Amino acid sequence: MGNDPFRVDGRTVLVTGAGGGIGQHLVARFSAAGAAVIGADRSLDALADLPLQRALAFDLSDAAETEAAIAEDVAKNGAPDIVVSNAGFTRAETLEMIDIATWEAELAINLTGAYAMTRPIVSAMAERGHGALVFIASVNGIGHYGNPAYSAAKAGLIAYAKAIAVERGHRNIRANVICPGSVRTPAWDHRLDRNPELLDAVLPHYPLGRMVVPDEVANAALFLASEAASGITGTVLPVDAGLTAGNTRFVDDVLRKEN
């Protein structure tokens, strides 16, 4: 087991949004791989039943609160070996549905909050001489699928991860990004309750004919954080059932119908 590069025995891992649909699977996957997991969310209640070494509560929309909470934890316990920046938020929006307040709120949570959370950790990792970060962004950061403010934030997150990879690589810090497509979390239950036919519209866009599940995102995060990916930094990995590979609907609705 000690020679398995996919194991993270003895390492500490901070997972934000740990109480959410993807977050709970991240906690379980890293715990099973031998890590001591630190969970963070907006409230300690959201983390109550998870197998955590310790729990942190802060609101990513408040950058000062976030940075202070992380800085205090780093001063007391040292920087984690791995960070999975998973927390995020969006609504189903198009351009005509957003305004300055919406724009600022989405960037605050999805981009500025992630920066405030990781800034003290990256500094401590650099002093120590090692660390790995995995940012959970979205396919919205590499192509447009609606949600303009969220998309801008996730594109910014990709740029930030690349900045860490380039400017802190000499300190043995790696930073990579996962871009999920639609993930079948409990959040979809509410949407499907309102519109049971929604999946009929969504799934034809995915070459695999399905959405990804949270475990698939967690497995990718573990890979990028582990020594199995020791030579990988600054990359963007879609976990999207093939959505960004091409336009399935164009092939089906145009080319196949022509022939």
C-alpha positions in Angstrom: 0.0 0.0 0.0 2.9 2.3 0.7 4.0 2.1 -2.9 0.6 2.9 -4.3 0.9 6.4 -5.9 -2.9 6.8 -5.6 -2.8 6.6 -1.8 -2.5 9.8 0.3 -1.7 8.1 3.6 -0.7 10.5 6.4 -1.5 13.6 4.4 -4.0 16.3 5.4 -6.6 17.5 2.9 -8.8 20.5 3.2 -12.1 20.2 1.3 -14.3 23.2 1.0 -18.0 22.8 0.4 -17.5 19.5 2.2 -21.2 19.1 3.2 -22.5 19.4 -0.3 -23.3 16.8 -3.0 -19.8 16.6 -4.4 -18.1 17.6 -1.1 -19.3 14.6 0.8 -17.9 12.2 -1.9 -14.6 14.1 -1.8 -14.4 13.6 1.9 -15.2 9.9 1.6 -12.8 9.3 -1.3 -9.8 11.0 0.4 -10.5 9.4 3.7 -10.6 5.9 2.0 -7.2 6.8 0.4 -5.7 7.4 3.8 -5.9 11.1 4.3 -6.9 13.1 7.4 -9.6 15.4 6.0 -10.4 18.9 7.2 -13.9 19.9 6.1 -15.0 23.4 5.5 -18.5 24.8 4.8 -20.7 27.7 5.7 -21.9 26.1 9.0 -20.6 23.3 11.2 -24.0 21.7 11.1 -23.4 20.8 7.5 -20.3 18.9 8.5 -21.7 17.1 11.6 -21.8 13.5 10.2 -18.7 13.5 8.1 -15.4 11.6 9.0 -13.3 14.7 9.6 -10.1 15.4 11.5 -11.6 18.9 12.2 -14.2 21.2 10.8 -14.1 24.8 9.8 -17.0 27.2 9.1 -16.7 30.4 7.1 -18.7 32.2 4.3 -16.8 32.4 1.0 -18.8 35.4 0.0 -17.0 37.3 2.8 -13.3 37.3 1.7 -12.0 38.9 4.9 -13.8 36.3 7.1 -12.6 33.5 4.9 -9.0 34.6 4.9 -9.0 35.2 8.6 -10.4 31.7 9.4 -7.9 30.0 7.2 -5.0 32.0 8.4 -5.9 31.2 12.0 -6.1 27.5 11.2 -2.8 27.5 9.4 -1.1 29.3 12.2 -2.4 26.7 14.7 -2.1 23.5 12.7 0.1 24.3 9.7 -0.9 24.2 6.1 -2.7 21.2 4.7 -0.8 19.0 2.3 -3.6 19.2 -0.2 -6.5 21.6 -0.9 -9.6 20.8 -2.9 -11.4 24.0 -3.5 -14.8 22.7 -4.2 -17.4 25.1 -2.8 -19.3 27.1 -5.4 -22.8 28.4 -6.2 -24.8 29.4 -9.2 -28.3 29.8 -10.6 -29.6 28.9 -14.1 -29.1 32.3 -15.7 -28.7 33.9 -19.1 -27.3 37.4 -19.9 -30.7 39.2 -19.6 -31.2 37.7 -16.1 -28.1 39.1 -14.4 -27.2 42.6 -13.1 -24.3 44.1 -11.2 -25.4 42.6 -7.8 -25.7 39.1 -9.3 -22.4 39.4 -11.1 -20.6 40.5 -7.9 -22.2 37.8 -5.8 -21.2 35.0 -8.1 -17.6 36.3 -8.4 -17.4 36.7 -4.7 -18.3 33.1 -3.9 -16.8 31.3 -6.9 -13.6 33.3 -7.5 -12.7 35.8 -4.8 -13.6 33.5 -2.0 -11.5 30.7 -3.5 -8.6 33.2 -3.7 -9.0 34.4 -0.1 -9.2 30.8 1.1 -6.1 29.6 -0.7 -3.9 32.7 -0.3 -2.6 32.0 3.2 -2.3 28.3 2.4 -0.2 28.8 -0.7 2.1 31.1 1.2 2.6 28.5 3.9 3.0 25.7 1.3 5.7 27.8 -0.4 7.6 28.2 2.9 7.3 24.5 3.6 8.3 23.5 0.1 5.4 21.3 -1.1 1.7 21.2 -1.6 -1.0 20.3 -4.1 -4.2 22.2 -5.0 -7.2 21.0 -7.0 -9.8 23.6 -8.0 -13.3 22.3 -8.9 -14.3 24.7 -11.7 -16.8 23.9 -14.4 -17.2 23.3 -18.2 -18.6 26.8 -18.0 -15.1 28.1 -17.5 -13.9 26.7 -20.9 -17.1 27.2 -23.0 -20.4 28.9 -22.7 -23.3 26.9 -21.5 -25.3 29.7 -19.9 -24.7 31.3 -16.4 -22.5 34.2 -17.6 -21.3 35.4 -14.2 -20.6 31.9 -12.9 -18.7 31.2 -16.2 -16.6 34.3 -15.7 -15.7 33.3 -12.2 -14.8 29.7 -13.2 -12.7 31.0 -16.1 -10.9 33.2 -13.5 -10.4 30.2 -11.3 -8.6 28.4 -14.1 -6.4 31.4 -14.7 -5.6 31.6 -10.9 -4.7 27.9 -10.7 -2.3 28.4 -13.7 -0.7 31.4 -11.9 0.0 29.2 -8.9 1.3 26.4 -11.1 3.7 28.7 -12.9 4.8 31.0 -10.1 5.0 28.5 -7.3 6.2 25.4 -9.1 9.7 26.1 -8.0 8.5 25.6 -4.5 7.1 22.1 -5.4 3.5 23.3 -5.4 1.2 21.9 -8.0 -2.2 23.3 -9.0 -4.7 21.7 -11.3 -8.4 22.2 -12.3 -11.3 19.9 -12.8 -14.1 21.1 -15.0 -17.3 19.0 -14.4 -20.3 19.1 -16.6 -23.7 18.5 -15.1 -23.2 16.4 -11.9 -26.1 14.2 -10.6 -26.2 15.6 -7.1 -29.3 16.0 -4.9 -29.6 19.6 -6.3 -30.9 18.1 -9.5 -33.8 16.4 -7.6 -35.5 19.8 -7.1 -35.1 20.7 -10.7 -36.5 17.4 -11.9 -39.4 17.7 -9.4 -40.3 21.0 -11.2 -39.7 19.7 -14.7 -39.6 15.9 -15.0 -38.8 16.1 -18.7 -35.6 18.2 -18.1 -33.3 15.2 -18.5 -34.7 14.5 -21.9 -33.4 17.9 -23.0 -30.1 17.6 -21.1 -28.8 14.1 -21.8 -28.6 14.3 -25.7 -25.8 16.9 -25.3 -23.6 14.3 -23.5 -21.8 11.7 -25.7 -21.9 9.2 -22.8 -25.7 9.8 -22.7 -25.6 10.6 -19.0 -24.4 13.1 -16.4 -21.3 12.3 -14.4 -21.8 11.3 -10.7 -20.0 12.8 -7.7 -17.7 9.8 -7.3 -16.2 10.5 -10.7 -15.3 14.0 -9.8 -13.8 12.8 -6.5 -11.8 10.2 -8.2 -10.3 12.8 -10.6 -9.5 15.1 -7.6 -7.7 12.3 -5.8 -5.7 11.5 -8.9 -4.6 15.1 -9.4 -3.7 15.5 -5.7 -1.8 12.2 -5.4 1.7 11.2 -6.4 0.2 9.5 -9.4 0.0 13.0 -10.9 3.3 14.2 -9.6 4.4 15.6 -13.0 1.1 17.3 -13.7 0.4 20.9 -12.9 -1.5 23.8 -14.5 -3.8 21.4 -16.4 -7.6 21.6 -16.9 -9.3 18.2 -16.8 -12.9 18.0 -18.0 -15.0 15.4 -16.2 -18.1 16.0 -18.3 -19.3 12.8 -20.0 -17.8 14.1 -23.2 -19.7 17.4 -23.3 -16.6 19.5 -24.3 -15.3 17.0 -26.8 -17.7 18.2 -29.5 -21.3 18.9 -30.4 -23.3 15.6 -30.2 -26.5 17.3 -31.1 -25.0 18.7 -34.3 -23.8 15.2 -35.4 -27.2 13.6 -34.6 -29.5 16.3 -35.8 -27.7 17.5 -38.9 -25.1 15.0 -40.2 -27.0 11.8 -39.4 -30.3 13.2 -40.7 -28.6 14.3 -43.9 -27.4 10.8 -44.5 
